[in-house]
Amino acid sequence: MSSEIRDINLAESGEKKIEWVKRNCDLLRTLEKEFSESKPFAGKKIALSVHLEAKTAYLCLVLAAGGAEMYVTGSNPLSTQDDVAAALVKAGLEVHAWYGTTPEEYETHIRHVLEAEPNIIIDDGGDLVTMVHKEMPQLIPNIIGGCEETTTGIIRLEAMNKAGELKFPMVRVNNAACKHFFDNRYGTGQSVFDGINRTTNLIVAGKIVVVAGYGWCGKGTAMRAKGLGARVVVTEIDPIKAIEAVMDGFDVMPMKEAAKVGDFFITVTGCDGVIDKEDFAVMKEGAILCNAGHFDCEIDMAWLKANAVEKKEQRKNIMGYKLPTGQWIFVLAEGRLVNLAAGDGHPAEIMDMSFAIQALSAKYLVEHSSELTHKLIDVPEEVDRDVAKRKLAFLGKEIDVLTPEQEKYLNSYTV
């Protein structure tokens, strides 16, 4: 099947973006060289659904250098960059994606990359895995396994596994220390405010920023908001995380109370209905809402669209809704991922670590396919530590090493 993209003539711009990413991704450059020599994916087809921007494109090229036939689509209707998609097609990869897909187009693109009958799946949010199980189960015998990039996707996988419906092994890439400690915390924190700031051109300092969810993404978002001078309020359902937020210096309250005081609202929960009609009703005039979770259901966009008495685009990626209660509130990027739909996503150096984990996890699946007995697999510790050691070296840092006497001491129950 031929690629389905917006415009192949955009390729030159996409190539420049990818080259810049490559310059700043030491780990992936090293893996590209290693994979080019060892060809760990020779004869294998990989279907990939990840936010299709320059970092993802470079991951695709690294896997292709390792011998993989790549079939690529995006994982969000508003995060594909058309020039990057064109650059991948020009490089010889099959791509089905463009910015601003309808739900029907998005689903068709997912289906088309699966029609290649992949051996490995690389997913971000679980859309590939879900379609295989629901609509294309005939593909399952051919699939060695896959890798899941994000928290939301892992939640879906764990639900499938608990129900006994997950039919092939999936590596929980998001759970790797070199992924969630850095990508979710530092990557999300910075990229969320990149998206907010470039879209609104408003100051954060002195404002009240409400962060819904204090997982690793929420921690990073709250930390960045504080660094920009905001007063931060955290909403949570987990009492332990709520205590952590308090001890990190943030206020904690239910969303029903936070809705009354917030200037900016950022959802990072992976759940739906986090901000609903009751919250909208008590918000300040001019409150700004955005989502940094995977799907566009954390803010009840369906209610807003159906019940706003007036709707008006303010500028690109800012839609205003006049509520029945009289005030205007503003939603960024249609309630989709603000850091990708209204920005370029996580910094290159951060995704270098995450995508190195992805690439090495895919390699692990190929090398250990006959040994995999569990359907949900954690990233092997040796992979996690290998990535950390490589990254530390690229940062120009060294650490201590235990002496034999210290190792003996730590492994003994007597002093």
Rosetta blueprint (number, residue, H / E / L):
1 M L
2 S L
3 S L
4 E E
5 I L
6 R L
7 D L
8 I H
9 N H
10 L H
11 A H
12 E H
13 S H
14 G H
15 E H
16 K H
17 K H
18 I H
19 E H
20 W H
21 V H
22 K H
23 R H
24 N L
25 C L
26 D H
27 L H
28 L H
29 R H
30 T H
31 L H
32 E H
33 K H
34 E H
35 F H
36 S H
37 E H
38 S H
39 K L
40 P L
41 F L
42 A L
43 G L
44 K L
45 K E
46 I E
47 A E
48 L E
49 S E
50 V L
51 H L
52 L L
53 E L
54 A H
55 K H
56 T H
57 A H
58 Y H
59 L H
60 C H
61 L H
62 V H
63 L H
64 A H
65 A H
66 G L
67 G L
68 A L
69 E E
70 M E
71 Y E
72 V E
73 T E
74 G L
75 S L
76 N L
77 P L
78 L L
79 S L
80 T L
81 Q L
82 D H
83 D H
84 V H
85 A H
86 A H
87 A H
88 L H
89 V H
90 K H
91 A L
92 G L
93 L L
94 E E
95 V E
96 H E
97 A L
98 W L
99 Y L
100 G L
101 T L
102 T L
103 P H
104 E H
105 E H
106 Y H
107 E H
108 T H
109 H H
110 I H
111 R H
112 H H
113 V H
114 L H
115 E L
116 A L
117 E L
118 P L
119 N L
120 I E
121 I E
122 I E
123 D E
124 D L
125 G L
126 G L
127 D H
128 L H
129 V H
130 T H
131 M H
132 V H
133 H H
134 K H
135 E H
136 M L
137 P H
138 Q H
139 L H
140 I H
141 P H
142 N H
143 I L
144 I L
145 G E
146 G E
147 C E
148 E E
149 E L
150 T L
151 T H
152 T H
153 G H
154 I H
155 I H
156 R H
157 L H
158 E H
159 A H
160 M H
161 N H
162 K H
163 A L
164 G L
165 E L
166 L L
167 K L
168 F L
169 P L
170 M E
171 V E
172 R E
173 V H
174 N H
175 N H
176 A L
177 A H
178 C H
179 K H
180 H H
181 F H
182 F H
183 D H
184 N H
185 R H
186 Y H
187 G H
188 T H
189 G H
190 Q H
191 S H
192 V H
193 F H
194 D H
195 G H
196 I H
197 N H
198 R H
199 T H
200 T H
201 N L
202 L L
203 I L
204 V L
205 A L
206 G L
207 K L
208 I E
209 V E
210 V E
211 V E
212 A E
213 G L
214 Y L
215 G L
216 W H
217 C H
218 G H
219 K H
220 G H
221 T H
222 A H
223 M H
224 R H
225 A H
226 K H
227 G H
228 L L
229 G L
230 A L
231 R E
232 V E
233 V E
234 V E
235 T E
236 E L
237 I L
238 D L
239 P H
240 I H
241 K H
242 A H
243 I H
244 E H
245 A H
246 V H
247 M H
248 D L
249 G L
250 F L
251 D E
252 V E
253 M L
254 P L
255 M H
256 K H
257 E H
258 A H
259 A H
260 K H
261 V H
262 G L
263 D L
264 F E
265 F E
266 I E
267 T E
268 V L
269 T L
270 G L
271 C L
272 D L
273 G L
274 V L
275 I E
276 D L
277 K H
278 E H
279 D H
280 F H
281 A H
282 V L
283 M L
284 K L
285 E L
286 G L
287 A E
288 I E
289 L E
290 C E
291 N E
292 A L
293 G L
294 H L
295 F L
296 D L
297 C L
298 E L
299 I E
300 D L
301 M H
302 A H
303 W H
304 L H
305 K H
306 A H
307 N H
308 A L
309 V L
310 E E
311 K E
312 K E
313 E E
314 Q E
315 R E
316 K L
317 N L
318 I E
319 M E
320 G E
321 Y E
322 K E
323 L L
324 P L
325 T L
326 G L
327 Q L
328 W E
329 I E
330 F E
331 V E
332 L E
333 A H
334 E H
335 G H
336 R L
337 L E
338 V H
339 N H
340 L H
341 A H
342 A L
343 G L
344 D L
345 G L
346 H L
347 P L
348 A H
349 E H
350 I H
351 M H
352 D H
353 M H
354 S H
355 F H
356 A H
357 I H
358 Q H
359 A H
360 L H
361 S H
362 A H
363 K H
364 Y H
365 L H
366 V H
367 E H
368 H L
369 S H
370 S H
371 E H
372 L L
373 T L
374 H L
375 K L
376 L E
377 I E
378 D E
379 V L
380 P L
381 E H
382 E H
383 V H
384 D H
385 R H
386 D H
387 V H
388 A H
389 K H
390 R H
391 K H
392 L H
393 A H
394 F H
395 L L
396 G L
397 K L
398 E L
399 I L
400 D L
401 V L
402 L L
403 T L
404 P H
405 E H
406 Q H
407 E H
408 K H
409 Y H
410 L H
411 N L
412 S L
413 Y L
414 T L
415 V L
